[in-house]
Amino acid sequence: MNIFDLYLDKIKELLKELNKEGLIELPESLDGINVDIPPANFKCDMSSNVAMVLSKSNKKSPLIIAEELIKFIKKRDKDIDEISAAKPGFINIKFKPIYWNEFVKEINSNYKEFGINKKNKKKNYLIEFVSANPTGPLHVGHCRGAILGDVITNLLLFNKHKVSKEYYVNDYGNQIINFTKSVFFRIREILNKEKFPIENQDLYPGDYLIDIAKNIIDKNKKLNFDDYEAVSSELTLLAVKESLTLIKGNLKNLGITHDKFVSETDIVKKKEVEKVIQKLTEKNLVFEGKIKAPINEGDKKWVEREQLLFRSTDFGDDKDRALQKSDKSWTYFASDVAYHNNKLDRNFDKLINILGADHAGYIKRITSVVEALSGSKDKITCKVSQLVKLIKDGKPFKMSKRKGDYITIEDLIDEVGKDATRFIMLNRSSDVELDFDFEKVKEKTKDNPLYYVQYCYARISSVFRHVNLDIKNDLNINKYDFNYSDAEIDILKKISEWPKCVEASSLRLEPHRIPIYLYELSSKFHSYWNMGKDDETKRFININKTISDDKLVFLKIISNTIKSGMNIVGVNTPEKM
């Protein structure tokens, strides 16, 4: 039940009737009209801009139109307690307490559907996220993007879209050659006591390679590791497989799984790069040309040469992009173009890419090529996951020297747990840097948003236990002649905003709105709960050790909303804390 959408429909219906009667002129479209959550200073339940939208077509000021519409709305809606106009032309509506009875009844009866956006056409999405090089365990920099992609998926699934989660495995190129060599030297170190060439800057020094090397040795007894060249091809496959097993384990511990892993090597070997180059050539979007030196490259270092380029400037990019290296091998961009063509060939309605902060500059070239291949500007959306700064005792913190020069996801989970990692990583918009303060994450105060939300659910659960009810079960209540107080209605108003929160989060791919909303709802609940400390009449369990139906339903819809939101975030709701 989205009360804002329902009232928007009422207003549009009224406008059409008034137009038929010749009382008002309508613009070509009513799409600009909205009924929304009012600013806090408006002191009402909902607010509409309808008068401002009608101003031009009726050649009247928005305030005059608002006053005229108020008369018609008031006559039609007996649930309205107060209705008024506010500058520059908003119509503000406050409902009678009885209105909230029907609201409570409806969402208690249909809580599994509450919040789902039913007005938008259902789509088939492909979301690619993480896609870290398969050269070792995932670090904190990957963690935020992984959670972002997973929760966006949960949001879309909640709204009944189809979603496929994909990981693009960059198992082709120099980084994989260097990774394979690193594993080879670790194997030689184990088998022959040969010193690992730590001085070689191209190699991966992390101790995690020792475990990968041991696993390969144990599983491949007949494989000879005397000659790198002879074993490199097979070793690459084995090393990448072991690394992906490690990565999948990291993600599983975060509560994340992917539906499909797509290999860059497979893309190249299947000649998909040549296929897409031919497609772009037929569109006259590929040519032989030269690229000017990047700003950060000195003139002496940069050698201009003829090379195969994609006309990405035709689609708003700042320069055309290279498809081939000097040795005629394909660039990383070329194989990425082929991969996105592969995505498009699978007929998804919408592509979503989650990129790390270091790939922000990559967005324009990939959106350009998707537009070139699909003919649509809206076929792909890219979201950037900005950097995470780990803070402990007010200082930048590094937890594990043993595993190399970065902090792994496992380190983070070991320190604060999965729930805290997911919730806090999501608690701020992904396009700004995030400070992850270990001390605050562990606090049992309102300064720790995860604790505050979980504690809200646990408090409500304690009431249900007291009256021998399971909070997870449905409440079968038929009589809804409740009389909610102003404080309770304030919480109900916040619950009514849940569908708007879900809608905005889903349409804008901004899942940070969910934990922020849950914290705000929990704050209102805790404030109300604390009223009972000084006033027995405001306690949920009365002096007779019982609870009334109105209070029980009130608590139930709060808990259902909290549970729904936490499921989207992928975080537990403990019944005891």
LUMBANU-853777 format. One record per residue (C-alpha): residue in three letters; y, z, x. Coordinates in steps of 0.5 Angstrom, whole numbers, plus 500, padded with zeros to 3 digits. Layout:
% LUMBANU-853777
ALAYZX
...
//
This chain:
% LUMBANU-853777
MET500500500
ASN506498503
ILE512500499
PHE517496503
ASP514490501
LEU512492494
TYR520493493
LEU522487496
ASP517483491
LYS521487486
ILE528485488
LYS526477489
GLU523477482
LEU529480479
LEU534475483
LYS530470480
GLU531472473
LEU538473474
ASN539466477
LYS535464470
GLU540467466
GLY546464470
LEU548471473
ILE547470480
GLU547464485
LEU541464490
PRO541461497
GLU536456499
SER531461501
LEU530468500
ASP526469507
GLY532473510
ILE532478505
ASN529485507
VAL527492505
ASP526496511
ILE526503513
PRO533506513
PRO537509519
ALA537517519
ASN544517517
PHE543514510
LYS539519507
CYS535515503
ASP528512502
MET529505503
SER534500504
SER536493503
ASN540487506
VAL540483499
ALA547483498
MET549481504
VAL544475504
LEU547473497
SER554474499
LYS556467501
SER552463496
ASN556467491
LYS563467494
LYS563475494
SER564481498
PRO557484500
LEU559491497
ILE561487490
ILE555484490
ALA551490492
GLU555494486
GLU553489481
LEU545489483
ILE545496483
LYS546496475
PHE541491474
ILE536495479
LYS537502476
LYS536499469
ARG529496471
ASP526502475
LYS525509472
ASP523512479
ILE529511482
ASP533518483
GLU539515487
ILE542508488
SER548507492
ALA552501496
ALA554502504
LYS558498508
PRO557493510
GLY553491504
PHE546495504
ILE543498498
ASN540504499
ILE535507494
LYS532514494
PHE526516489
LYS524521484
PRO519526487
ILE514523482
TYR514517485
TRP511520491
ASN505522487
GLU503515485
PHE504513493
VAL499519495
LYS494517489
GLU494510492
ILE493511499
ASN488517498
SER484512494
ASN485506499
TYR486509505
LYS481504509
GLU486499507
PHE492503508
GLY497499513
ILE493493514
ASN498487513
LYS495482508
LYS501478507
ASN500474513
LYS495468514
LYS489470518
LYS488467525
ASN483466531
TYR486469537
LEU484469544
ILE486474549
GLU486474556
PHE487480560
VAL486484566
SER483478570
ALA483481577
ASN480478583
PRO473480583
THR474483590
GLY473491589
PRO475496584
LEU480496579
HIS487500581
VAL492503577
GLY496497577
HIS491493573
CYS490499568
ARG496499564
GLY495491563
ALA488493561
ILE489498556
LEU495493553
GLY490488552
ASP485492549
VAL490495544
ILE493489542
THR486486540
ASN485493536
LEU491491532
LEU489484531
LEU482486529
PHE485492524
ASN489486521
LYS483482520
HIS484477525
LYS479474529
VAL479476536
SER476474543
LYS477478549
GLU476474555
TYR476475563
TYR478470568
VAL474471574
ASN478468580
ASP472467584
TYR474461588
GLY479460594
ASN481464600
GLN481471597
ILE473470596
ILE472467602
ASN475473606
PHE471478601
THR465475602
LYS466475610
SER468483609
VAL461484605
PHE457480610
PHE460485616
ARG459491612
ILE451489611
ARG451487619
GLU454494620
ILE449497616
LEU443493618
ASN445492626
LYS450498627
GLU455493628
LYS462495628
PHE466493622
PRO472488625
ILE478493622
GLU483489626
ASN482483622
GLN487483617
ASP484478613
LEU478482611
TYR478488605
PRO477495609
GLY475499603
ASP469503603
TYR467501596
LEU464495600
ILE459499603
ASP456501596
ILE456493595
ALA453491601
LYS447497600
ASN446494593
ILE445487596
ILE441489601
ASP436493597
LYS436487592
ASN435482596
LYS430484602
LYS428477604
LEU435474605
ASN437473612
PHE444476614
ASP443473622
ASP448467620
TYR454467616
GLU454460615
ALA447460613
VAL448465608
SER455465605
SER454461599
GLU448465596
LEU452471599
THR458469595
LEU455469589
LEU451476590
ALA458479592
VAL462477586
LYS456479582
GLU456486585
SER464487584
LEU464484577
THR459490576
LEU464495579
ILE469492575
LYS466492568
GLY464499570
ASN471501571
LEU473498564
LYS467501560
ASN470508563
LEU477506560
GLY473504553
ILE474497554
THR469491554
HIS470483554
ASP467478550
LYS466473555
PHE467472563
VAL470465565
SER469463572
GLU474459576
THR468456580
ASP465454574
ILE471450572
VAL472447578
LYS465445579
LYS465442572
LYS470437574
GLU475440569
VAL481440573
GLU480432574
LYS479432566
VAL486435565
ILE489432570
GLN487425567
LYS490428560
LEU496430563
THR497423567
GLU496419560
LYS502423558
ASN506421564
LEU506428566
VAL504428573
PHE507424579
GLU507424586
GLY513428589
LYS516433593
ILE518440592
LYS524443595
ALA523449600
PRO523456596
ILE530460597
ASN526465601
GLU523460606
GLY527458612
ASP528450613
LYS525450619
LYS518453616
TRP518449610
VAL515442610
GLU517437605
ARG511432603
GLU509428598
GLN504431593
LEU501431586
LEU506435581
PHE506437574
ARG513435570
SER514442568
THR521442568
ASP520437562
PHE518444558
GLY524448561
ASP521451567
ASP526451573
LYS522446578
ASP516442577
ARG509445580
ALA504443585
LEU497441583
GLN494439590
LYS494442597
SER496439603
ASP488438604
LYS487435597
SER484441594
TRP486444588
THR492449587
TYR490455584
PHE495453578
ALA491446577
SER485450576
ASP489455571
VAL491449568
ALA484446567
TYR482453564
HIS488453559
ASN485446557
ASN479449556
LYS481455552
LEU485449547
ASP479445547
ARG475451543
ASN480451538
PHE484458537
ASP490458533
LYS493463538
LEU493464546
ILE495471549
ASN495472556
ILE497479559
LEU500479566
GLY501484571
ALA508485574
ASP507480580
HIS505474575
ALA512475571
GLY514469575
TYR508465573
ILE509465565
LYS514459565
ARG509454568
ILE503456564
THR507456557
SER510449560
VAL503446561
VAL500449554
GLU506446551
ALA504440554
LEU497440552
SER498442545
GLY504440543
SER506446541
LYS511451543
ASP508457540
LYS501456542
ILE501461547
THR504468548
CYS505472555
LYS506479555
VAL508482562
SER505489564
GLN510492568
LEU509497574
VAL506504574
LYS509510578
LEU504516579
ILE508522580
LYS505529582
ASP510535583
GLY516531582
LYS513526588
PRO510519588
PHE502521589
LYS496518592
MET490521590
SER484517594
LYS485515601
ARG478514602
LYS478508597
GLY483504601
ASP491503600
TYR491504592
ILE489509587
THR483506583
ILE482507575
GLU476512576
ASP481516580
LEU486516574
ILE480518569
ASP477523574
GLU484526574
VAL486526567
GLY481523563
LYS480517559
ASP484519553
ALA490521557
THR490515561
ARG490510555
PHE495514551
ILE500515556
MET500508559
LEU501506552
ASN507510550
ARG512506553
SER514498552
SER510494557
ASP516491559
VAL519497563
GLU516501569
LEU512507567
ASP512514570
PHE505517569
ASP507525571
PHE500528572
GLU503535570
LYS506533564
VAL499529562
LYS496536562
GLU501540559
LYS499543552
THR506543549
LYS510538545
ASP512535552
ASN505532552
PRO505527546
LEU497526547
TYR496533546
TYR501534540
VAL498528536
GLN491531537
TYR493538536
CYS496535529
TYR489533527
ALA485539530
ARG490543526
ILE489539519
SER481540521
SER481547521
VAL484548514
PHE478543512
ARG473548515
HIS476554512
VAL475551505
ASN468548507
LEU470541507
ASP468536512
ILE475532514
LYS471526515
ASN469525508
ASP473522502
LEU477527497
ASN475525490
ILE481528486
ASN483525479
LYS489529477
TYR495527481
ASP501532477
PHE503534484
ASN510537485
TYR511536493
SER517540496
ASP523536500
ALA519538507
GLU513535504
ILE516528501
ASP520528508
ILE513527511
LEU510522506
LYS516518507
LYS514518515
ILE507516512
SER510510508
GLU512507514
TRP506506517
PRO504499515
LYS511497517
CYS509500524
VAL503496524
GLU506490522
ALA512490527
SER507492533
SER502486531
LEU507481530
ARG511483536
LEU505485540
GLU508491542
PRO503497541
HIS507502544
ARG510503537
ILE503506535
PRO503512539
ILE511513538
TYR510513531
LEU504518531
TYR508523535
GLU514523530
LEU509524525
SER506529528
SER512533530
LYS514533523
PHE507536521
HIS508541526
SER515543524
TYR512544517
TRP506548519
ASN510553523
MET514554516
GLY508558514
LYS509563520
ASP515566516
ASP514564509
GLU507565506
THR508560500
LYS509555505
ARG502556508
PHE496551506
ILE491557505
ASN494562500
ILE493569499
ASN487568495
LYS484564501
THR484557497
ILE488551498
SER491547492
ASP489540491
ASP496537492
LYS496541499
LEU489538500
VAL491531499
PHE497532503
LEU493534509
LYS488528508
ILE493523508
ILE496525514
SER489526518
ASN487519515
THR494516518
ILE493520525
LYS486517525
SER487510524
GLY493510529
MET488513534
ASN483509533
ILE487503534
VAL490506541
GLY482508543
VAL483515543
ASN479521540
THR481525535
PRO478532536
GLU477537530
LYS477543535
MET482544541
//
